[in-house]
């Protein structure tokens, strides 16, 4: 005779089918099993796994897709904000160069490059940029 499973209830007057959980293989009454559900896309789907109530995993919403609304309609003739005016281009312009359109902090200083002698190493590009920025700041304050 088969041993009586812990999760199964038996009744001689109204017999019920036994079922096996597909997750733990425990035997119990078939009617107590439930389908495992999971998020997929925008809906919950049945994974076709029968489990007991205490083994059931609540569907995790992170596995579903997020539906974002469409972008708003753009306005006609959109104008960007004039940020260079706020940054004082006149102070940052180096008047000694013939270009006049490149800010001082983007130019390589001729003074730093001219200081090198044949026996000394050349200053790095970062140092040249730093020196030209310092020179521009000193010119602006005086």
Secondary structure, 3 states (H helix, E strand, C coil): CCCCCCECCCCCCCCCCEEECCCCCCEEEHHHCEEEEEEEECEEEEEEEEECHHHCCCCCHHHECCCCCCCCCCCCCCCCCCHHHHCCHHHHECCCCCCCCCEHHHCCCHHHHHCCCCCCCCCCHHHHHHHHHHHHHHHHHC
